[in-house]
Amino acid sequence: MSAEVTSLYLVPTPIGNLADITLRALEVLKSVNTILAEDTRTSGFLLKHYEISKPLQSFHIFNEHKTLAGLITRMQQGEVMALISDAGTPGISDPGFLLVREALKAGLKIDCLPGATALIPALVKSGFPTDRFAFEGFLPHKKGRQTMLKKLSEEDRTIVLYESPHRLIKTLEQLIEFFGSERLVSVSRELTKFHEETKTGSVTEVLEYFKLKDVKGEIVIVINGKEK
């Protein structure tokens, strides 16, 4: 296969509002042979909305090692694939990077389209410095969690974390423990959706605010860096 032919497209999808997909993303999804999706049910809704009918195959954290070799072989034989995640840019805090790594090892051409990702809107809305920041994705659930928090408490850059709604309160309580109650944080949830909200203030203020709410949706936590 010619090195100029793209075998794998990484296609960002909306993080909430379906209108946020790009025209180029739609063109690519309509042109490929197969679409690899983190959750075929979630992605199926998006594809149906835009009347895209292409073979859809599951590729997620529980099956990626078993399916990698087969996918690479199929692309080497000329099949063109697009990888999408449930929301945002594939490869960010999901197993997409494994497919990218193996495709590069195999000499396949990869194109990554620009598009949605939750961390940038949350970062910009926080009002904290954006010239330098550290994106840490999801904190470890158990092993290494406290060690990571202790390390991050000394970070002078703005810090961006992802968190699930049922762990938000615990994480904010731990931020008080390791960062201090007055460290400024900004918590965004349901970005681009109808119930989107962002709460910014000291960790104590933000914790008390969310303690009174039934928290739903994906969470982005932005933490002001330690003052030098």
ROSE-4610 file (N, C-alpha, C; in Angstrom, 1 decimal, always signed):
// ROSE-4610
residu = [M/M/M/S/S/S/A/A/A/E/E/E/V/V/V/T/T/T/S/S/S/L/L/L/Y/Y/Y/L/L/L/V/V/V/P/P/P/T/T/T/P/P/P/I/I/I/G/G/G/N/N/N/L/L/L/A/A/A/D/D/D/I/I/I/T/T/T/L/L/L/R/R/R/A/A/A/L/L/L/E/E/E/V/V/V/L/L/L/K/K/K/S/S/S/V/V/V/N/N/N/T/T/T/I/I/I/L/L/L/A/A/A/E/E/E/D/D/D/T/T/T/R/R/R/T/T/T/S/S/S/G/G/G/F/F/F/L/L/L/L/L/L/K/K/K/H/H/H/Y/Y/Y/E/E/E/I/I/I/S/S/S/K/K/K/P/P/P/L/L/L/Q/Q/Q/S/S/S/F/F/F/H/H/H/I/I/I/F/F/F/N/N/N/E/E/E/H/H/H/K/K/K/T/T/T/L/L/L/A/A/A/G/G/G/L/L/L/I/I/I/T/T/T/R/R/R/M/M/M/Q/Q/Q/Q/Q/Q/G/G/G/E/E/E/V/V/V/M/M/M/A/A/A/L/L/L/I/I/I/S/S/S/D/D/D/A/A/A/G/G/G/T/T/T/P/P/P/G/G/G/I/I/I/S/S/S/D/D/D/P/P/P/G/G/G/F/F/F/L/L/L/L/L/L/V/V/V/R/R/R/E/E/E/A/A/A/L/L/L/K/K/K/A/A/A/G/G/G/L/L/L/K/K/K/I/I/I/D/D/D/C/C/C/L/L/L/P/P/P/G/G/G/A/A/A/T/T/T/A/A/A/L/L/L/I/I/I/P/P/P/A/A/A/L/L/L/V/V/V/K/K/K/S/S/S/G/G/G/F/F/F/P/P/P/T/T/T/D/D/D/R/R/R/F/F/F/A/A/A/F/F/F/E/E/E/G/G/G/F/F/F/L/L/L/P/P/P/H/H/H/K/K/K/K/K/K/G/G/G/R/R/R/Q/Q/Q/T/T/T/M/M/M/L/L/L/K/K/K/K/K/K/L/L/L/S/S/S/E/E/E/E/E/E/D/D/D/R/R/R/T/T/T/I/I/I/V/V/V/L/L/L/Y/Y/Y/E/E/E/S/S/S/P/P/P/H/H/H/R/R/R/L/L/L/I/I/I/K/K/K/T/T/T/L/L/L/E/E/E/Q/Q/Q/L/L/L/I/I/I/E/E/E/F/F/F/F/F/F/G/G/G/S/S/S/E/E/E/R/R/R/L/L/L/V/V/V/S/S/S/V/V/V/S/S/S/R/R/R/E/E/E/L/L/L/T/T/T/K/K/K/F/F/F/H/H/H/E/E/E/E/E/E/T/T/T/K/K/K/T/T/T/G/G/G/S/S/S/V/V/V/T/T/T/E/E/E/V/V/V/L/L/L/E/E/E/Y/Y/Y/F/F/F/K/K/K/L/L/L/K/K/K/D/D/D/V/V/V/K/K/K/G/G/G/E/E/E/I/I/I/V/V/V/I/I/I/V/V/V/I/I/I/N/N/N/G/G/G/K/K/K/E/E/E/K/K/K]
num = [1/1/1/2/2/2/3/3/3/4/4/4/5/5/5/6/6/6/7/7/7/8/8/8/9/9/9/10/10/10/11/11/11/12/12/12/13/13/13/14/14/14/15/15/15/16/16/16/17/17/17/18/18/18/19/19/19/20/20/20/21/21/21/22/22/22/23/23/23/24/24/24/25/25/25/26/26/26/27/27/27/28/28/28/29/29/29/30/30/30/31/31/31/32/32/32/33/33/33/34/34/34/35/35/35/36/36/36/37/37/37/38/38/38/39/39/39/40/40/40/41/41/41/42/42/42/43/43/43/44/44/44/45/45/45/46/46/46/47/47/47/48/48/48/49/49/49/50/50/50/51/51/51/52/52/52/53/53/53/54/54/54/55/55/55/56/56/56/57/57/57/58/58/58/59/59/59/60/60/60/61/61/61/62/62/62/63/63/63/64/64/64/65/65/65/66/66/66/67/67/67/68/68/68/69/69/69/70/70/70/71/71/71/72/72/72/73/73/73/74/74/74/75/75/75/76/76/76/77/77/77/78/78/78/79/79/79/80/80/80/81/81/81/82/82/82/83/83/83/84/84/84/85/85/85/86/86/86/87/87/87/88/88/88/89/89/89/90/90/90/91/91/91/92/92/92/93/93/93/94/94/94/95/95/95/96/96/96/97/97/97/98/98/98/99/99/99/100/100/100/101/101/101/102/102/102/103/103/103/104/104/104/105/105/105/106/106/106/107/107/107/108/108/108/109/109/109/110/110/110/111/111/111/112/112/112/113/113/113/114/114/114/115/115/115/116/116/116/117/117/117/118/118/118/119/119/119/120/120/120/121/121/121/122/122/122/123/123/123/124/124/124/125/125/125/126/126/126/127/127/127/128/128/128/129/129/129/130/130/130/131/131/131/132/132/132/133/133/133/134/134/134/135/135/135/136/136/136/137/137/137/138/138/138/139/139/139/140/140/140/141/141/141/142/142/142/143/143/143/144/144/144/145/145/145/146/146/146/147/147/147/148/148/148/149/149/149/150/150/150/151/151/151/152/152/152/153/153/153/154/154/154/155/155/155/156/156/156/157/157/157/158/158/158/159/159/159/160/160/160/161/161/161/162/162/162/163/163/163/164/164/164/165/165/165/166/166/166/167/167/167/168/168/168/169/169/169/170/170/170/171/171/171/172/172/172/173/173/173/174/174/174/175/175/175/176/176/176/177/177/177/178/178/178/179/179/179/180/180/180/181/181/181/182/182/182/183/183/183/184/184/184/185/185/185/186/186/186/187/187/187/188/188/188/189/189/189/190/190/190/191/191/191/192/192/192/193/193/193/194/194/194/195/195/195/196/196/196/197/197/197/198/198/198/199/199/199/200/200/200/201/201/201/202/202/202/203/203/203/204/204/204/205/205/205/206/206/206/207/207/207/208/208/208/209/209/209/210/210/210/211/211/211/212/212/212/213/213/213/214/214/214/215/215/215/216/216/216/217/217/217/218/218/218/219/219/219/220/220/220/221/221/221/222/222/222/223/223/223/224/224/224/225/225/225/226/226/226/227/227/227/228/228/228]
x = [+0.8/+0.0/+0.9/+0.5/+1.2/+1.2/+2.4/+2.5/+1.6/+1.2/+0.4/-1.1/-1.5/-2.9/-3.1/-4.1/-4.4/-5.2/-4.7/-5.3/-6.2/-5.9/-6.6/-6.8/-8.1/-8.5/-8.9/-8.4/-8.8/-9.8/-11.1/-12.1/-12.8/-12.6/-13.3/-14.8/-15.5/-17.0/-17.4/-18.6/-19.1/-19.1/-18.7/-18.7/-20.1/-21.1/-22.4/-23.4/-23.2/-24.1/-23.7/-24.6/-24.3/-23.9/-24.3/-24.0/-22.5/-21.7/-20.3/-19.4/-19.9/-19.1/-18.7/-17.5/-17.1/-17.5/-17.6/-17.9/-17.0/-15.7/-14.7/-14.8/-15.2/-15.4/-16.5/-17.6/-18.7/-18.3/-17.5/-17.0/-16.2/-15.3/-14.4/-15.3/-16.2/-17.0/-17.8/-18.2/-19.0/-18.1/-16.8/-15.9/-15.2/-15.0/-14.2/-15.0/-14.2/-14.8/-15.5/-14.8/-15.2/-15.0/-15.9/-15.8/-15.6/-14.5/-14.3/-14.8/-15.6/-16.2/-16.0/-15.8/-15.7/-17.0/-18.1/-19.4/-20.3/-20.6/-21.3/-22.8/-23.3/-24.7/-24.6/-23.7/-23.5/-23.2/-22.2/-21.8/-22.9/-23.7/-24.7/-25.8/-26.0/-27.0/-26.5/-25.2/-24.6/-24.6/-24.2/-24.2/-25.6/-26.6/-27.9/-28.4/-28.1/-28.5/-28.0/-26.8/-26.2/-26.4/-27.2/-27.5/-26.2/-25.4/-24.1/-24.3/-24.3/-24.4/-23.2/-22.3/-21.0/-20.9/-20.2/-20.0/-19.3/-19.9/-19.5/-18.9/-17.7/-17.1/-16.6/-16.8/-16.4/-14.9/-14.4/-13.0/-12.9/-12.7/-12.7/-11.7/-11.6/-10.5/-10.6/-11.7/-11.8/-11.5/-11.4/-11.1/-10.0/-9.3/-8.4/-7.2/-6.7/-5.5/-5.9/-7.1/-7.5/-7.8/-8.2/-8.5/-7.5/-6.4/-5.4/-4.8/-4.3/-3.6/-4.5/-5.7/-6.6/-6.9/-7.1/-7.3/-6.2/-5.0/-3.7/-3.6/-3.9/-3.8/-4.8/-6.0/-7.1/-6.7/-6.1/-5.6/-4.5/-3.6/-2.5/-3.0/-4.1/-4.7/-5.6/-5.6/-6.3/-7.6/-8.0/-9.2/-8.9/-9.8/-9.6/-10.6/-10.0/-10.9/-10.8/-11.9/-12.0/-12.2/-11.5/-11.6/-12.3/-13.4/-14.1/-14.3/-14.4/-14.7/-16.1/-16.5/-17.9/-18.1/-17.1/-17.2/-15.8/-15.6/-14.3/-13.3/-12.0/-11.0/-10.5/-10.5/-10.0/-8.6/-8.2/-6.8/-6.5/-7.5/-7.3/-8.0/-7.3/-7.9/-8.7/-8.4/-9.1/-8.0/-8.4/-7.4/-7.0/-7.5/-7.2/-5.7/-4.9/-3.5/-2.8/-3.3/-2.8/-2.9/-4.0/-4.2/-3.3/-3.1/-2.2/-0.8/-0.4/+1.0/+1.3/+0.3/+0.5/+0.5/-0.4/-0.5/+0.8/+1.4/+2.7/+3.8/+3.8/+4.8/+4.7/+3.4/+3.2/+3.4/+3.8/+4.1/+2.8/+1.7/+0.5/+0.3/-0.3/-0.5/-1.7/-1.6/-2.6/-2.9/-4.2/-4.6/-5.5/-5.2/-6.0/-6.7/-8.0/-8.7/-8.8/-8.8/-9.0/-10.5/-10.7/-12.1/-12.2/-13.4/-13.8/-13.0/-12.8/-12.2/-12.6/-13.0/-13.6/-12.6/-11.3/-10.4/-10.2/-10.2/-9.9/-11.0/-12.3/-13.3/-13.3/-13.1/-13.1/-11.9/-10.7/-9.5/-9.7/-10.2/-10.4/-11.4/-12.5/-13.6/-13.1/-12.1/-11.7/-11.1/-10.6/-9.9/-8.5/-8.0/-6.7/-5.7/-4.4/-3.4/-3.5/-3.5/-3.6/-2.3/-1.3/-0.1/+0.7/+0.6/+1.2/+0.3/+0.0/-0.9/-0.5/-0.9/-0.6/-1.9/-2.1/-3.3/-3.0/-3.7/-3.4/-4.5/-5.5/-6.6/-7.3/-7.6/-8.2/-7.1/-7.3/-6.4/-6.6/-5.5/-5.7/-6.8/-7.6/-8.7/-8.2/-7.2/-6.7/-5.2/-4.5/-3.0/-2.4/-1.6/-0.9/-1.6/-2.9/-3.7/-3.2/-2.9/-2.4/-1.0/-0.2/+1.2/+1.0/+0.1/-0.1/-0.6/-1.6/-2.1/-1.0/-0.2/+0.9/+1.8/+2.1/+3.0/+2.4/+1.1/+0.4/+0.3/+0.2/+0.0/+1.2/+2.3/+3.5/+3.6/+2.7/+2.8/+2.4/+3.2/+2.9/+2.2/+2.0/+1.1/-0.3/-1.2/-2.6/-2.8/-3.6/-3.8/-5.2/-5.3/-6.6/-6.8/-7.9/-8.3/-9.6/-9.8/-11.2/-11.6/-12.9/-13.5/-14.9/-15.3/-16.7/-17.5/-18.8/-19.7/-19.7/-19.7/-19.8/-18.5/-17.4/-16.2/-15.8/-16.7/-16.3/-16.1/-17.1/-17.0/-15.8/-15.5/-14.2/-13.0/-12.9/-11.8/-11.6/-12.7/-12.6/-12.2/-12.7/-12.2/-10.7/-10.2/-8.8/-8.0/-8.6/-7.9/-7.7/-8.7/-8.5/-7.4/-7.3/-6.3/-4.9/-4.7/-3.4/-3.0/-4.0/-3.7/-4.1/-4.9/-5.3/-6.7/-7.5/-8.9/-9.1/-8.0/-8.1/-7.6/-7.1/-6.6/-7.8/-7.7/-8.8/-9.0/-10.2/-10.5/-11.7/-11.9/-13.0/-13.5/-14.8/-15.4/-16.4/-16.3/-17.2/-17.9/-19.2/-19.8/-20.8/-21.1/-22.1/-21.8/-20.5/-20.1/-20.8/-21.3/-22.0/-23.4/-23.8/-25.2/-26.1/-27.4/-28.4/-28.2/-27.7/-27.5/-26.0/-25.3/-23.9/-23.7/-22.7/-22.5/-21.0/-20.5/-19.1/-19.2/-18.5/-18.4/-17.0/-16.6/-15.2/-15.1/-14.1/-13.9/-12.9/-12.8/-11.9/-12.4/-11.5/-12.0/-13.1/-13.1/-14.1/-15.5/-15.4/-16.7/-17.3/-16.4/-16.9/-17.4/-16.7/-17.2/-18.6/-18.8/-20.1/-21.2/-20.8/-21.8/-22.3/-21.3/-21.7/-22.3/-22.0/-22.6/-24.1/-24.6/-26.1/-26.7/-26.0/-26.5/-26.4/-27.3/-27.3/-26.4/-25.1/-24.2/-24.3/-24.4/-24.5/-23.6/-23.3/-22.5/-21.0/-20.2/-18.8/-18.2/-17.2/-16.6/-15.2/-14.9/-13.6/-13.2/-12.1/-11.7/-10.4/-10.4/-9.2/-8.7/-7.5/-6.9/-5.8/-5.9/-4.9/-3.6/-2.5/-1.2/-0.8/+0.2/+0.7/+1.4/+1.2/+1.8/+3.3/+4.1/+5.6/+6.0]
y = [-1.2/+0.0/+1.2/+2.3/+3.5/+4.2/+4.8/+5.4/+6.7/+7.2/+8.4/+8.1/+6.9/+6.5/+6.4/+7.1/+7.1/+5.8/+5.1/+3.8/+4.0/+5.0/+5.2/+6.7/+7.0/+8.4/+8.4/+9.4/+9.6/+10.8/+10.5/+11.5/+11.9/+13.2/+13.6/+13.7/+13.4/+13.5/+14.5/+15.0/+16.0/+15.5/+16.3/+15.9/+16.1/+16.6/+16.8/+17.2/+18.4/+18.9/+18.4/+17.7/+17.0/+17.9/+19.2/+20.2/+20.5/+20.1/+20.5/+19.6/+18.7/+17.9/+18.7/+18.5/+19.3/+18.7/+19.5/+19.0/+18.0/+18.2/+17.2/+15.9/+15.9/+14.7/+13.9/+14.5/+13.8/+13.2/+14.0/+13.5/+12.2/+12.2/+11.1/+9.9/+10.1/+9.0/+8.3/+9.2/+8.6/+7.9/+8.2/+7.7/+6.4/+6.1/+5.0/+3.6/+2.5/+1.2/+0.8/+1.1/+0.6/+1.7/+1.8/+2.8/+2.0/+2.3/+1.6/+2.6/+2.0/+2.8/+2.3/+3.2/+2.8/+2.1/+2.6/+2.1/+2.2/+1.1/+1.1/+1.7/+1.5/+2.1/+3.6/+4.2/+5.6/+6.2/+5.6/+6.0/+5.8/+4.7/+4.5/+5.6/+6.2/+7.3/+8.5/+8.8/+9.9/+9.6/+8.4/+8.1/+8.1/+7.6/+7.6/+9.1/+9.9/+11.3/+12.0/+11.6/+12.2/+11.3/+10.2/+9.3/+8.7/+8.2/+7.6/+6.1/+5.3/+3.8/+3.1/+2.9/+2.2/+1.1/+0.0/-1.1/-0.5/-0.8/-0.3/-1.5/-1.3/-2.4/-1.8/-2.6/-2.2/-2.3/-1.2/-1.2/-0.4/-1.1/-0.5/-1.1/-0.7/-1.0/-2.5/-3.2/-4.6/-5.6/-5.1/-6.0/-5.6/-4.4/-3.9/-4.8/-5.5/-6.4/-7.5/-8.0/-9.2/-8.8/-7.6/-7.2/-6.4/-5.9/-5.1/-5.7/-6.9/-7.6/-7.7/-8.1/-8.3/-7.0/-5.9/-4.6/-4.1/-4.3/-3.9/-4.7/-6.0/-6.8/-6.3/-6.0/-5.5/-4.2/-3.3/-2.0/-2.2/-3.2/-3.5/-4.0/-4.7/-5.2/-4.2/-3.0/-1.9/-1.3/-1.9/-1.4/+0.0/+0.9/+2.2/+2.3/+2.7/+2.8/+4.2/+4.4/+5.7/+5.2/+5.8/+5.5/+6.7/+6.4/+7.5/+7.0/+7.9/+7.6/+8.0/+7.7/+8.1/+9.6/+10.3/+11.8/+12.3/+13.3/+14.0/+13.3/+13.6/+13.1/+11.7/+10.8/+9.4/+9.4/+8.6/+8.5/+9.3/+10.2/+11.0/+10.3/+9.7/+9.0/+7.8/+7.2/+6.0/+5.1/+3.8/+2.9/+3.2/+4.3/+4.6/+4.7/+5.1/+5.3/+3.9/+2.8/+1.5/+1.2/+1.5/+1.3/+2.2/+3.4/+4.4/+3.8/+3.4/+2.9/+1.7/+0.8/-0.4/-0.1/+0.9/+1.3/+1.9/+2.7/+3.4/+2.4/+1.4/+0.3/-0.4/-0.6/-1.3/-0.4/+0.9/+1.8/+2.3/+2.3/+2.8/+4.3/+4.9/+6.4/+6.7/+7.7/+8.0/+9.5/+9.9/+11.3/+11.5/+12.6/+13.0/+14.3/+14.3/+15.5/+16.3/+17.7/+18.5/+18.5/+18.7/+18.7/+18.8/+18.4/+18.5/+17.7/+18.3/+17.6/+18.4/+17.8/+18.5/+19.3/+18.9/+19.6/+21.1/+21.4/+22.8/+23.8/+23.5/+24.4/+24.6/+23.6/+23.7/+24.5/+24.3/+25.1/+26.5/+26.9/+28.3/+29.0/+28.2/+28.8/+29.1/+28.4/+28.5/+29.8/+30.5/+31.8/+31.6/+30.4/+30.1/+30.2/+30.4/+30.5/+29.3/+29.6/+28.6/+28.5/+29.3/+29.3/+28.0/+27.5/+26.2/+25.5/+24.2/+23.4/+21.9/+21.2/+19.8/+19.0/+18.2/+17.3/+16.0/+15.5/+14.3/+13.2/+13.5/+12.5/+12.1/+10.8/+10.3/+10.0/+10.4/+9.9/+8.4/+7.8/+6.4/+6.2/+5.1/+5.0/+4.6/+3.8/+3.3/+3.4/+2.4/+2.4/+3.6/+4.3/+5.5/+6.8/+6.7/+8.0/+9.1/+8.7/+9.7/+10.2/+9.3/+9.7/+10.7/+10.5/+11.4/+12.7/+12.7/+14.0/+14.8/+14.1/+14.8/+15.5/+14.7/+15.3/+16.5/+16.4/+17.4/+18.7/+18.5/+19.7/+20.7/+20.2/+21.1/+21.7/+21.2/+21.7/+23.2/+24.0/+25.4/+25.7/+24.7/+24.9/+24.6/+25.1/+24.8/+23.3/+22.6/+21.1/+20.8/+19.9/+19.5/+18.0/+17.7/+16.3/+15.9/+14.7/+14.1/+13.4/+13.4/+12.7/+12.2/+11.1/+10.6/+11.3/+11.4/+12.1/+11.5/+10.2/+9.5/+9.6/+10.1/+10.3/+11.7/+12.7/+14.1/+14.6/+14.2/+14.7/+14.2/+12.9/+12.3/+13.0/+13.3/+14.0/+15.4/+16.1/+17.5/+17.5/+16.5/+16.3/+16.0/+15.2/+14.9/+16.1/+17.0/+18.2/+19.1/+19.2/+20.0/+19.4/+18.1/+17.4/+17.7/+17.6/+17.7/+19.1/+19.9/+21.2/+22.3/+22.1/+23.1/+23.6/+24.1/+24.4/+25.7/+26.5/+27.8/+27.7/+26.6/+26.4/+26.6/+27.4/+27.7/+26.5/+26.1/+25.1/+25.5/+24.9/+25.1/+23.8/+23.5/+22.2/+22.4/+21.8/+21.9/+20.5/+20.5/+19.3/+19.5/+18.4/+18.4/+19.5/+19.6/+20.7/+20.5/+21.6/+21.8/+21.2/+20.7/+20.1/+21.1/+20.8/+21.7/+22.1/+21.1/+21.4/+21.7/+22.2/+22.6/+23.6/+23.4/+24.4/+24.3/+25.4/+25.5/+26.3/+25.7/+26.3/+26.6/+27.8/+28.2/+28.9/+28.5/+29.1/+28.3/+28.5/+27.7/+26.3/+25.3/+23.9/+23.8/+24.5/+24.3/+24.8/+26.0/+26.5/+25.6/+25.1/+24.2/+22.9/+22.4/+21.1/+21.3/+22.4/+22.7/+22.8/+23.4/+23.6/+22.3/+21.4/+20.1/+19.1/+19.3/+18.4/+18.5/+19.7/+19.9/+19.5/+19.0/+18.6/+17.1/+16.7/+15.3/+15.4/+15.1/+15.4/+14.3/+14.7/+13.8/+14.4/+13.5/+13.9/+13.8/+13.9/+13.8/+15.1/+15.0/+16.1/+16.4/+17.7/+18.2/+19.1/+18.8/+19.6/+20.4/+21.7/+22.5/+23.1/+22.9/+23.4/+24.4/+25.5/+26.6/+26.1/+26.4/+25.9/+26.5/+25.9/+26.4/+27.7/+28.7/+30.0/+29.9/+30.5/+30.4/+31.3]
z = [+0.0/+0.0/+0.0/-0.8/-0.8/+0.6/+0.9/+2.2/+2.3/+1.1/+1.0/+1.3/+1.3/+1.5/+3.1/+3.6/+5.0/+5.3/+6.3/+6.7/+7.9/+8.8/+10.0/+10.2/+10.4/+10.8/+12.2/+13.0/+14.3/+14.3/+14.6/+14.3/+15.7/+16.1/+17.3/+17.1/+18.1/+18.1/+19.2/+19.1/+20.0/+21.5/+22.4/+23.8/+24.4/+23.7/+24.2/+23.0/+22.6/+21.5/+20.2/+19.6/+18.3/+17.2/+17.3/+16.2/+16.2/+17.2/+17.3/+16.4/+15.7/+14.9/+13.6/+13.1/+11.9/+10.6/+9.6/+8.3/+7.8/+8.0/+7.6/+8.3/+9.6/+10.3/+9.7/+9.3/+8.7/+7.3/+6.6/+5.3/+5.5/+6.4/+6.7/+7.1/+8.0/+8.5/+7.4/+6.5/+5.3/+4.3/+4.3/+3.3/+3.7/+5.0/+5.4/+5.2/+5.3/+5.2/+6.5/+7.6/+9.0/+10.0/+10.9/+12.0/+13.3/+14.0/+15.3/+16.4/+17.3/+18.3/+19.7/+20.7/+22.1/+22.6/+22.3/+22.6/+21.4/+20.8/+19.5/+19.7/+20.9/+21.1/+21.1/+21.8/+21.9/+20.5/+19.8/+18.5/+17.5/+17.6/+16.7/+16.7/+17.8/+17.9/+17.1/+17.2/+16.5/+15.0/+14.6/+13.2/+12.6/+13.3/+12.8/+12.6/+13.6/+13.5/+12.2/+11.8/+10.5/+9.3/+9.5/+8.4/+7.8/+8.6/+8.2/+8.5/+7.4/+7.6/+7.1/+8.0/+7.8/+8.8/+8.5/+9.5/+10.7/+11.9/+13.2/+14.0/+14.5/+15.3/+16.6/+17.7/+19.0/+19.2/+19.8/+20.2/+21.5/+22.6/+23.9/+24.8/+26.1/+27.0/+27.3/+27.1/+27.5/+26.4/+25.2/+24.1/+23.1/+23.5/+22.5/+22.2/+23.2/+23.0/+22.1/+22.2/+21.4/+19.9/+19.7/+18.4/+17.6/+18.3/+17.6/+16.4/+16.5/+15.4/+14.2/+14.4/+13.3/+12.6/+13.4/+12.8/+11.9/+12.5/+11.7/+10.4/+10.5/+9.3/+8.2/+8.7/+7.7/+7.1/+7.9/+7.3/+6.3/+6.6/+5.7/+4.4/+4.4/+3.2/+2.5/+3.0/+2.2/+2.8/+3.9/+4.6/+5.3/+5.1/+5.7/+6.9/+8.0/+9.3/+9.9/+10.6/+11.5/+12.9/+13.8/+15.2/+15.9/+16.6/+17.4/+18.8/+19.7/+21.1/+21.4/+22.7/+23.0/+22.9/+23.2/+23.2/+23.1/+22.3/+22.2/+21.3/+21.5/+20.6/+21.0/+20.2/+20.5/+20.9/+21.8/+22.3/+23.5/+23.9/+25.1/+26.3/+27.2/+28.3/+27.8/+26.7/+26.3/+25.6/+25.2/+24.6/+23.2/+22.6/+21.2/+20.9/+21.9/+21.7/+21.4/+21.9/+21.6/+20.1/+19.5/+18.1/+17.3/+17.7/+17.0/+17.0/+18.2/+18.4/+17.4/+17.4/+16.6/+15.1/+14.7/+13.3/+12.9/+13.7/+13.4/+13.2/+14.1/+14.0/+12.7/+12.2/+11.0/+9.7/+10.0/+8.8/+8.2/+8.8/+8.3/+8.5/+7.5/+7.6/+8.5/+9.4/+10.3/+10.1/+10.1/+10.1/+11.4/+12.1/+13.3/+13.0/+12.9/+12.7/+14.0/+13.8/+15.0/+15.4/+16.7/+17.1/+18.6/+19.1/+20.4/+21.4/+22.6/+23.7/+25.0/+26.0/+27.2/+27.9/+27.9/+28.8/+28.4/+27.1/+26.7/+27.1/+26.8/+27.3/+28.8/+29.5/+31.0/+31.4/+30.8/+31.2/+30.9/+29.7/+29.3/+30.2/+30.5/+31.3/+32.8/+33.2/+34.6/+35.0/+34.0/+34.4/+34.9/+35.0/+35.5/+34.3/+34.6/+33.5/+32.5/+31.2/+30.2/+29.4/+29.6/+28.8/+29.1/+30.4/+30.7/+31.6/+31.3/+32.1/+32.0/+33.1/+33.1/+33.1/+32.0/+32.0/+32.5/+33.5/+34.2/+34.0/+33.2/+32.9/+34.2/+34.4/+35.6/+36.6/+37.9/+38.9/+39.2/+39.7/+40.0/+41.0/+40.9/+41.9/+43.3/+43.3/+44.6/+44.7/+44.2/+44.3/+43.7/+44.4/+43.9/+43.9/+44.3/+44.3/+45.2/+46.4/+47.4/+47.0/+46.5/+46.0/+44.9/+43.9/+42.8/+43.3/+44.2/+44.8/+45.5/+46.2/+46.9/+45.9/+44.9/+43.8/+43.1/+42.8/+42.1/+42.9/+44.2/+45.1/+45.0/+44.5/+44.4/+43.0/+42.1/+40.7/+40.6/+39.9/+39.7/+38.4/+37.6/+36.4/+36.7/+35.9/+36.1/+35.8/+36.6/+36.5/+36.0/+35.1/+34.6/+34.8/+35.4/+35.7/+35.1/+34.8/+34.5/+35.8/+36.0/+37.2/+36.9/+37.5/+37.3/+38.4/+38.2/+39.1/+40.5/+40.6/+41.9/+42.7/+42.1/+42.9/+43.1/+42.6/+42.7/+44.1/+45.0/+46.4/+47.1/+46.9/+47.5/+47.0/+45.7/+45.1/+45.7/+45.8/+46.3/+47.8/+48.5/+49.9/+50.0/+49.1/+49.0/+48.6/+47.7/+47.3/+48.5/+49.4/+50.6/+51.5/+51.6/+52.4/+51.9/+50.5/+50.0/+49.4/+49.0/+48.4/+49.3/+50.3/+51.2/+50.8/+51.8/+51.6/+50.7/+50.6/+49.9/+48.5/+48.0/+46.6/+45.7/+44.7/+43.7/+42.8/+42.6/+41.6/+40.8/+39.6/+38.8/+38.3/+38.6/+38.2/+37.1/+36.0/+34.9/+34.7/+34.4/+34.1/+33.0/+32.3/+31.2/+30.1/+29.8/+28.9/+27.5/+27.0/+25.7/+25.8/+26.9/+27.0/+27.7/+27.8/+28.3/+29.7/+30.6/+32.0/+32.3/+31.3/+31.5/+32.7/+33.5/+34.6/+34.9/+35.4/+35.9/+37.2/+38.2/+39.6/+39.9/+40.1/+40.4/+41.8/+42.5/+43.9/+44.6/+45.9/+46.7/+46.8/+47.1/+47.1/+48.1/+49.2/+50.2/+49.6/+49.0/+48.4/+47.3/+46.5/+45.4/+46.0/+47.0/+47.7/+48.3/+49.0/+49.6/+48.6/+47.5/+46.4/+45.8/+45.5/+44.9/+45.9/+47.2/+48.2/+48.2/+47.8/+47.8/+46.5/+45.6/+44.3/+44.0/+43.1/+42.6/+41.3/+41.5/+40.4/+39.3/+38.1/+37.0/+35.9/+34.9/+33.8/+34.0/+32.9/+33.0/+33.6/+34.4/+35.2/+34.7/+34.6/+34.4/+35.6/+36.3/+37.4/+37.0/+37.1/+36.8/+38.1/+38.4/+39.7/+39.4/+40.1/+40.0/+40.5/+39.8/+40.2/+41.5/+42.2/+43.5/+43.2/+44.1/+43.9/+44.2/+43.3/+43.5/+44.6]
